[in-house]
Amino acid sequence: MNTRHVSSGAAAALAAALLLSACGTEAGFDDTSKSGGGNEVISRFSPAEREPLRGISGTTLEGKPLDLADYKGKVLVVNIWGSNCGPCRAEAPNLVKVAKDTEAEGVRFVGINTRDPSREAARRFEEEYGVPYPSLYDQMGRIVLRFPRGSVNPQAIPSTVFLDRSGRLAARALAPLSERDLRAVLRPLVAEKKTA
């Protein structure tokens, strides 16, 4: 028996299991901060509790450099997704609609595509849903691991974080979001003034 063949097969099975386990929300997170009307888990942080999000950069699906620090002064929504994730597909139209509707208010969206085997699969997803904003390509999940500990679960997608105009983590969701929930989180953030 060829052990290299068995090892390759085992590695492929492990990768598939990780991909499947990554697409879901049953990750042991507390379900107590439910947003109005849905089953989405959203945590909000008061301005005094917010920590800056630093060092999140990489290359987009189109091969261009992108650094989240460049969005300082804007309210930023960062959605972590994968093209084979059913809940990611379910929330995509909501993200697209709210991104278009809130752009004039100084809100920007960025995706982080994780664990897709190729950029092509991720680009097909974006074309299918008409995604108007860029996504970082994070095949191995390394960019996601740069998030502050406890801010996102690298094993659960979709996840979304909301940054205030100062680049600080203002809210997070560890489940798919409805249009209503996106707007409910963004409304007060848009109204806030930038701090130093």
Backbone as CSV, one residue per row, in Angstrom:
resi,resn,N_x,N_y,N_z,CA_x,CA_y,CA_z,C_x,C_y,C_z
1,MET,0.844,-1.186,0.000,0.000,0.000,0.000,0.888,1.247,0.000
2,ASN,0.503,2.228,-0.788,1.277,3.463,-0.897,0.866,4.407,0.226
3,THR,1.762,4.637,1.190,1.420,5.501,2.341,1.250,6.952,1.927
4,ARG,1.966,7.363,0.880,1.802,8.743,0.399,0.365,8.942,-0.093
5,HIS,-0.173,7.947,-0.806,-1.542,8.023,-1.312,-2.539,8.087,-0.152
6,VAL,-2.331,7.263,0.872,-3.214,7.265,2.038,-3.133,8.608,2.754
7,SER,-1.917,9.135,2.919,-1.750,10.423,3.590,-2.437,11.533,2.828
8,SER,-2.326,11.520,1.505,-2.995,12.540,0.694,-4.504,12.431,0.836
9,GLY,-5.002,11.199,0.838,-6.441,10.987,1.004,-6.918,11.453,2.364
10,ALA,-6.133,11.144,3.403,-6.496,11.577,4.752,-6.472,13.091,4.857
11,ALA,-5.491,13.724,4.231,-5.410,15.192,4.257,-6.609,15.801,3.552
12,ALA,-7.010,15.217,2.416,-8.174,15.726,1.687,-9.444,15.576,2.517
13,ALA,-9.575,14.428,3.210,-10.756,14.210,4.057,-10.794,15.203,5.212
14,LEU,-9.627,15.469,5.805,-9.552,16.440,6.897,-9.917,17.831,6.403
15,ALA,-9.396,18.206,5.237,-9.713,19.532,4.672,-11.204,19.658,4.411
16,ALA,-11.827,18.597,3.875,-13.264,18.625,3.618,-14.053,18.749,4.918
17,ALA,-13.627,18.032,5.950,-14.311,18.110,7.245,-14.202,19.503,7.833
18,LEU,-13.025,20.115,7.722,-12.856,21.483,8.228,-13.738,22.458,7.469
19,LEU,-13.820,22.290,6.143,-14.662,23.170,5.349,-16.118,23.046,5.773
20,LEU,-16.587,21.824,5.951,-17.969,21.625,6.361,-18.227,22.156,7.761
21,SER,-17.278,21.939,8.663,-17.476,22.424,10.031,-17.384,23.933,10.097
22,ALA,-16.667,24.529,9.159,-16.515,25.980,9.172,-17.785,26.671,8.731
23,CYS,-18.609,25.993,7.978,-19.832,26.612,7.480,-20.966,26.284,8.419
24,GLY,-21.117,27.090,9.431,-22.180,26.857,10.381,-22.053,27.779,11.543
25,THR,-23.028,27.726,12.405,-23.019,28.634,13.537,-23.086,27.894,14.855
26,GLU,-23.171,26.584,14.838,-23.217,25.844,16.088,-21.799,25.673,16.607
27,ALA,-21.244,26.751,17.137,-19.856,26.720,17.547,-19.690,26.950,19.036
28,GLY,-20.753,26.786,19.799,-20.652,26.931,21.230,-20.698,28.361,21.715
29,PHE,-21.221,29.268,20.899,-21.300,30.651,21.329,-22.619,30.891,22.058
30,ASP,-22.564,31.784,23.011,-23.742,32.146,23.791,-24.775,32.792,22.883
31,ASP,-26.001,32.371,22.979,-27.083,32.849,22.131,-27.932,33.885,22.862
32,THR,-27.374,34.550,23.855,-28.187,35.424,24.684,-28.345,36.820,24.127
33,SER,-27.494,37.256,23.215,-27.637,38.616,22.704,-28.263,38.591,21.321
34,LYS,-29.463,38.038,21.252,-30.152,37.957,19.978,-30.669,39.324,19.576
35,SER,-30.565,39.590,18.288,-31.089,40.845,17.780,-32.582,40.705,17.577
36,GLY,-33.228,41.838,17.361,-34.680,41.839,17.263,-35.219,40.984,16.153
37,GLY,-36.063,40.061,16.489,-36.875,39.348,15.530,-36.244,38.155,14.849
38,GLY,-34.996,37.878,14.990,-34.403,36.773,14.262,-33.666,35.839,15.181
39,ASN,-32.885,34.961,14.578,-32.096,34.058,15.401,-30.612,34.386,15.273
40,GLU,-30.298,35.581,14.746,-28.914,35.986,14.592,-28.334,36.416,15.930
41,VAL,-27.113,36.027,16.150,-26.430,36.410,17.375,-25.570,37.628,17.059
42,ILE,-25.892,38.751,17.693,-25.147,39.992,17.480,-24.698,40.522,18.825
43,SER,-23.400,40.807,18.932,-22.849,41.441,20.125,-22.472,42.856,19.745
44,ARG,-22.883,43.804,20.582,-22.529,45.207,20.362,-21.609,45.656,21.485
45,PHE,-20.685,46.573,21.160,-19.735,47.075,22.139,-19.896,48.585,22.271
46,SER,-19.962,49.053,23.498,-20.055,50.498,23.726,-18.730,51.134,23.301
47,PRO,-18.738,52.447,23.004,-17.491,53.096,22.601,-16.346,52.873,23.583
48,ALA,-16.630,52.809,24.867,-15.572,52.608,25.871,-14.982,51.195,25.813
49,GLU,-15.730,50.229,25.303,-15.274,48.836,25.243,-14.556,48.485,23.946
50,ARG,-14.616,49.339,22.958,-14.130,48.999,21.618,-12.606,48.984,21.526
51,GLU,-12.130,47.966,20.828,-10.696,47.813,20.579,-10.434,48.044,19.095
52,PRO,-9.290,48.683,18.772,-8.969,48.870,17.349,-8.665,47.541,16.669
53,LEU,-9.038,47.460,15.414,-8.733,46.280,14.602,-7.554,46.649,13.716
54,ARG,-6.438,45.983,13.916,-5.210,46.327,13.189,-4.644,45.104,12.474
55,GLY,-3.893,45.399,11.430,-3.126,44.344,10.764,-3.934,43.418,9.887
56,ILE,-5.118,43.859,9.454,-5.936,43.014,8.578,-5.757,43.519,7.150
57,SER,-4.960,42.795,6.402,-4.671,43.189,5.021,-4.360,41.933,4.224
58,GLY,-4.318,42.105,2.916,-4.007,40.977,2.047,-4.248,41.346,0.606
59,THR,-4.563,40.343,-0.185,-4.796,40.515,-1.611,-6.238,40.147,-1.925
60,THR,-6.879,40.948,-2.755,-8.268,40.689,-3.111,-8.377,39.523,-4.094
61,LEU,-9.594,39.132,-4.371,-9.837,38.079,-5.351,-9.306,38.464,-6.727
62,GLU,-9.192,39.767,-6.967,-8.667,40.261,-8.242,-7.155,40.456,-8.200
63,GLY,-6.527,40.121,-7.065,-5.079,40.221,-6.951,-4.560,41.593,-6.558
64,LYS,-5.431,42.476,-6.067,-5.014,43.821,-5.661,-4.804,43.869,-4.149
65,PRO,-3.834,44.674,-3.677,-3.634,44.791,-2.232,-4.790,45.557,-1.582
66,LEU,-5.136,45.152,-0.366,-6.206,45.820,0.368,-5.870,45.763,1.853
67,ASP,-5.993,46.912,2.517,-5.730,47.021,3.954,-6.941,47.670,4.599
68,LEU,-7.519,47.032,5.618,-8.704,47.596,6.264,-8.419,48.954,6.891
69,ALA,-7.166,49.235,7.226,-6.813,50.534,7.805,-7.112,51.676,6.841
70,ASP,-7.159,51.400,5.554,-7.449,52.428,4.564,-8.892,52.924,4.644
71,TYR,-9.732,52.217,5.376,-11.147,52.596,5.504,-11.421,53.437,6.748
72,LYS,-10.381,53.820,7.472,-10.582,54.638,8.666,-11.301,55.925,8.258
73,GLY,-12.273,56.329,9.060,-13.118,57.469,8.730,-14.455,57.042,8.152
74,LYS,-14.559,55.766,7.803,-15.813,55.183,7.299,-16.295,54.138,8.297
75,VAL,-17.580,53.893,8.315,-18.110,52.730,9.030,-17.846,51.542,8.108
76,LEU,-17.265,50.489,8.648,-16.861,49.358,7.818,-17.516,48.071,8.293
77,VAL,-18.087,47.348,7.339,-18.668,46.029,7.591,-17.754,45.004,6.933
78,VAL,-17.270,44.051,7.718,-16.372,43.019,7.204,-17.074,41.675,7.351
79,ASN,-17.378,41.058,6.213,-18.095,39.785,6.201,-17.154,38.664,5.809
80,ILE,-17.085,37.627,6.644,-16.237,36.463,6.389,-17.122,35.364,5.816
81,TRP,-16.779,34.878,4.624,-17.674,33.981,3.899,-16.893,32.943,3.086
82,GLY,-17.638,31.947,2.605,-17.106,30.943,1.699,-18.159,30.611,0.656
83,SER,-17.757,30.317,-0.557,-18.727,30.117,-1.643,-19.546,28.846,-1.485
84,ASN,-19.041,27.850,-0.751,-19.779,26.603,-0.556,-20.632,26.605,0.702
85,CYS,-20.740,27.734,1.346,-21.461,27.850,2.612,-22.905,28.289,2.351
86,GLY,-23.865,27.423,2.663,-25.279,27.739,2.454,-25.737,28.998,3.172
87,PRO,-25.424,29.167,4.466,-25.814,30.393,5.156,-25.167,31.647,4.553
88,CYS,-23.955,31.514,4.011,-23.308,32.652,3.344,-24.106,33.046,2.105
89,ARG,-24.579,32.055,1.374,-25.399,32.320,0.191,-26.738,32.960,0.584
90,ALA,-27.285,32.524,1.702,-28.574,33.065,2.142,-28.471,34.539,2.518
91,GLU,-27.353,34.952,3.122,-27.234,36.338,3.559,-26.668,37.260,2.485
92,ALA,-26.082,36.714,1.425,-25.424,37.538,0.403,-26.334,38.630,-0.173
93,PRO,-27.590,38.334,-0.547,-28.430,39.404,-1.086,-28.668,40.540,-0.084
94,ASN,-28.727,40.218,1.198,-28.920,41.248,2.225,-27.699,42.161,2.307
95,LEU,-26.511,41.575,2.290,-25.281,42.352,2.333,-25.169,43.258,1.112
96,VAL,-25.465,42.717,-0.053,-25.374,43.488,-1.297,-26.333,44.678,-1.267
97,LYS,-27.573,44.445,-0.860,-28.569,45.525,-0.834,-28.175,46.627,0.143
98,VAL,-27.788,46.237,1.349,-27.445,47.231,2.366,-26.150,47.963,1.986
99,ALA,-25.207,47.275,1.379,-23.966,47.932,0.927,-24.289,49.034,-0.071
100,LYS,-25.155,48.754,-1.012,-25.531,49.761,-2.010,-26.323,50.902,-1.380
101,ASP,-27.236,50.552,-0.487,-28.113,51.566,0.114,-27.396,52.504,1.076
102,THR,-26.297,52.060,1.692,-25.646,52.864,2.736,-24.334,53.509,2.288
103,GLU,-23.934,53.292,1.062,-22.664,53.847,0.591,-22.621,55.371,0.730
104,ALA,-23.701,56.051,0.407,-23.741,57.514,0.490,-23.633,58.007,1.935
105,GLU,-23.898,57.127,2.906,-23.807,57.498,4.323,-22.411,57.254,4.898
106,GLY,-21.471,56.863,4.051,-20.113,56.623,4.523,-19.875,55.222,5.034
107,VAL,-20.705,54.278,4.635,-20.537,52.874,5.029,-19.858,52.135,3.880
108,ARG,-18.868,51.332,4.216,-18.187,50.509,3.226,-18.221,49.057,3.677
109,PHE,-18.210,48.166,2.718,-18.218,46.729,2.973,-16.963,46.110,2.370
110,VAL,-16.420,45.105,3.054,-15.313,44.298,2.553,-15.606,42.865,2.937
111,GLY,-15.355,41.952,2.023,-15.487,40.538,2.333,-14.133,39.918,2.608
112,ILE,-14.158,38.826,3.326,-12.966,37.980,3.453,-13.411,36.574,3.072
113,ASN,-12.980,36.139,1.892,-13.319,34.808,1.416,-12.324,33.830,2.010
114,THR,-12.821,32.843,2.742,-11.938,31.903,3.420,-12.250,30.464,3.018
115,ARG,-11.193,29.689,2.910,-11.227,28.253,2.658,-11.762,27.838,1.290
116,ASP,-11.954,28.769,0.380,-12.307,28.355,-0.980,-11.054,27.823,-1.653
117,PRO,-11.157,26.711,-2.385,-9.978,26.112,-2.991,-9.373,26.959,-4.109
118,SER,-10.177,27.865,-4.685,-9.657,28.699,-5.771,-10.352,30.052,-5.777
119,ARG,-9.655,31.027,-6.324,-10.245,32.355,-6.482,-11.431,32.303,-7.445
120,GLU,-11.378,31.396,-8.408,-12.437,31.310,-9.414,-13.787,30.993,-8.769
121,ALA,-13.794,30.052,-7.828,-15.048,29.706,-7.144,-15.599,30.913,-6.398
122,ALA,-14.726,31.655,-5.744,-15.148,32.839,-5.002,-15.647,33.927,-5.947
123,ARG,-14.963,34.114,-7.074,-15.402,35.137,-8.035,-16.751,34.776,-8.640
124,ARG,-16.978,33.488,-8.886,-18.296,33.063,-9.412,-19.392,33.410,-8.417
125,PHE,-19.132,33.200,-7.120,-20.084,33.552,-6.067,-20.400,35.050,-6.146
126,GLU,-19.356,35.878,-6.225,-19.566,37.324,-6.271,-20.333,37.752,-7.518
127,GLU,-20.051,37.125,-8.645,-20.793,37.434,-9.878,-22.255,37.026,-9.743
128,GLU,-22.486,35.853,-9.180,-23.851,35.350,-9.024,-24.715,36.290,-8.190
129,TYR,-24.137,36.865,-7.137,-24.902,37.725,-6.233,-24.701,39.218,-6.490
130,GLY,-23.891,39.572,-7.475,-23.679,40.975,-7.799,-23.003,41.746,-6.677
131,VAL,-22.023,41.130,-6.032,-21.335,41.759,-4.898,-20.551,42.972,-5.408
132,PRO,-20.849,44.186,-4.878,-20.210,45.396,-5.391,-18.928,45.805,-4.662
133,TYR,-18.541,45.059,-3.643,-17.390,45.441,-2.827,-16.297,44.379,-2.930
134,PRO,-15.053,44.734,-2.571,-13.948,43.775,-2.703,-13.933,42.740,-1.590
135,SER,-13.297,41.628,-1.883,-13.072,40.587,-0.877,-11.617,40.184,-0.882
136,LEU,-11.046,40.084,0.316,-9.720,39.511,0.470,-9.823,38.005,0.258
137,TYR,-8.807,37.422,-0.347,-8.778,35.976,-0.538,-7.918,35.365,0.553
138,ASP,-8.527,34.518,1.367,-7.872,33.949,2.552,-8.045,32.436,2.549
139,GLN,-7.494,31.790,1.544,-7.699,30.351,1.346,-7.369,29.530,2.588
140,MET,-6.299,29.866,3.277,-5.854,29.066,4.420,-6.376,29.591,5.762
141,GLY,-7.140,30.668,5.762,-7.691,31.202,7.011,-6.699,32.005,7.833
142,ARG,-5.591,32.415,7.245,-4.561,33.147,8.009,-4.983,34.575,8.347
143,ILE,-5.681,35.240,7.441,-6.130,36.616,7.717,-7.122,36.609,8.876
144,VAL,-8.035,35.662,8.863,-9.038,35.578,9.924,-8.367,35.371,11.287
145,LEU,-7.263,34.640,11.307,-6.561,34.405,12.572,-5.909,35.669,13.135
146,ARG,-5.806,36.714,12.327,-5.239,37.980,12.812,-6.244,38.827,13.595
147,PHE,-7.507,38.456,13.553,-8.513,39.202,14.311,-8.235,39.037,15.801
148,PRO,-8.581,40.044,16.615,-8.370,39.908,18.063,-9.053,38.659,18.591
149,ARG,-8.408,38.017,19.533,-8.937,36.784,20.116,-10.344,37.023,20.652
150,GLY,-11.256,36.141,20.283,-12.635,36.232,20.748,-13.538,37.092,19.892
151,SER,-12.985,37.800,18.905,-13.833,38.671,18.095,-14.597,37.896,17.031
152,VAL,-13.979,36.867,16.470,-14.655,35.978,15.518,-14.229,34.556,15.826
153,ASN,-15.016,33.617,15.361,-14.652,32.211,15.491,-14.164,31.744,14.124
154,PRO,-12.881,31.445,13.965,-12.360,31.054,12.659,-13.023,29.799,12.093
155,GLN,-13.695,29.027,12.926,-14.346,27.801,12.466,-15.793,28.008,12.044
156,ALA,-16.335,29.207,12.223,-17.750,29.432,11.919,-17.904,30.546,10.905
157,ILE,-18.477,30.208,9.747,-18.831,31.223,8.772,-20.293,31.017,8.406
158,PRO,-20.998,32.089,8.068,-20.502,33.449,7.970,-20.351,34.104,9.341
159,SER,-19.441,35.051,9.401,-19.273,35.930,10.550,-19.119,37.338,10.000
160,THR,-19.570,38.320,10.759,-19.490,39.708,10.311,-19.057,40.575,11.476
161,VAL,-18.121,41.484,11.209,-17.738,42.463,12.210,-18.026,43.857,11.658
162,PHE,-18.348,44.767,12.564,-18.664,46.146,12.224,-17.637,47.039,12.912
163,LEU,-16.975,47.887,12.141,-15.995,48.819,12.690,-16.562,50.230,12.656
164,ASP,-16.316,50.979,13.720,-16.747,52.379,13.730,-15.792,53.213,12.878
165,ARG,-16.043,54.502,12.793,-15.241,55.382,11.933,-13.789,55.491,12.388
166,SER,-13.516,55.089,13.617,-12.145,55.106,14.135,-11.430,53.775,13.948
167,GLY,-12.072,52.830,13.260,-11.450,51.531,13.008,-11.500,50.585,14.187
168,ARG,-12.460,50.824,15.111,-12.580,49.976,16.303,-13.754,49.009,16.148
169,LEU,-13.602,47.836,16.731,-14.636,46.807,16.669,-15.849,47.249,17.480
170,ALA,-16.964,47.513,16.782,-18.171,48.037,17.417,-19.254,46.987,17.593
171,ALA,-19.252,45.958,16.741,-20.256,44.897,16.833,-19.755,43.697,16.051
172,ARG,-20.327,42.531,16.366,-20.009,41.322,15.622,-21.236,40.436,15.566
173,ALA,-21.312,39.664,14.509,-22.378,38.682,14.351,-21.726,37.363,13.968
174,LEU,-22.121,36.307,14.638,-21.539,34.991,14.390,-22.549,34.071,13.716
175,ALA,-23.401,34.682,12.883,-24.442,33.946,12.175,-24.850,34.775,10.970
176,PRO,-25.621,34.208,10.040,-26.076,34.989,8.891,-26.957,36.158,9.347
177,LEU,-26.895,37.253,8.600,-27.626,38.461,8.965,-28.738,38.771,7.975
178,SER,-29.841,39.237,8.514,-30.931,39.721,7.682,-30.665,41.177,7.325
179,GLU,-31.361,41.669,6.335,-31.259,43.085,5.978,-31.641,43.958,7.170
180,ARG,-32.683,43.565,7.866,-33.146,44.330,9.034,-32.058,44.426,10.103
181,ASP,-31.382,43.320,10.379,-30.338,43.327,11.398,-29.135,44.164,10.980
182,LEU,-28.751,44.070,9.719,-27.652,44.900,9.231,-27.958,46.379,9.447
183,ARG,-29.148,46.774,9.071,-29.526,48.187,9.219,-29.599,48.599,10.691
184,ALA,-30.074,47.703,11.538,-30.192,48.019,12.965,-28.823,48.249,13.599
185,VAL,-27.815,47.494,13.179,-26.470,47.688,13.715,-25.841,48.951,13.119
186,LEU,-26.057,49.181,11.844,-25.410,50.305,11.171,-25.976,51.669,11.551
187,ARG,-27.269,51.737,11.803,-27.907,53.033,12.068,-27.185,53.842,13.147
188,PRO,-26.958,53.296,14.344,-26.270,54.100,15.359,-24.803,54.364,15.030
189,LEU,-24.147,53.447,14.315,-22.757,53.656,13.965,-22.597,54.799,12.957
190,VAL,-23.532,54.896,12.030,-23.504,55.982,11.057,-23.694,57.320,11.765
191,ALA,-24.516,57.328,12.821,-24.803,58.566,13.549,-23.633,59.025,14.427
192,GLU,-22.747,58.115,14.786,-21.618,58.460,15.654,-20.590,59.322,14.936
193,LYS,-19.911,60.134,15.719,-18.792,60.922,15.198,-17.497,60.132,15.391
194,LYS,-16.535,60.395,14.533,-15.225,59.744,14.639,-14.499,60.254,15.888
195,THR,-13.854,59.333,16.600,-13.015,59.712,17.740,-11.557,59.548,17.339
196,ALA,-10.672,60.070,18.166,-9.239,60.010,17.838,-8.738,58.582,17.812
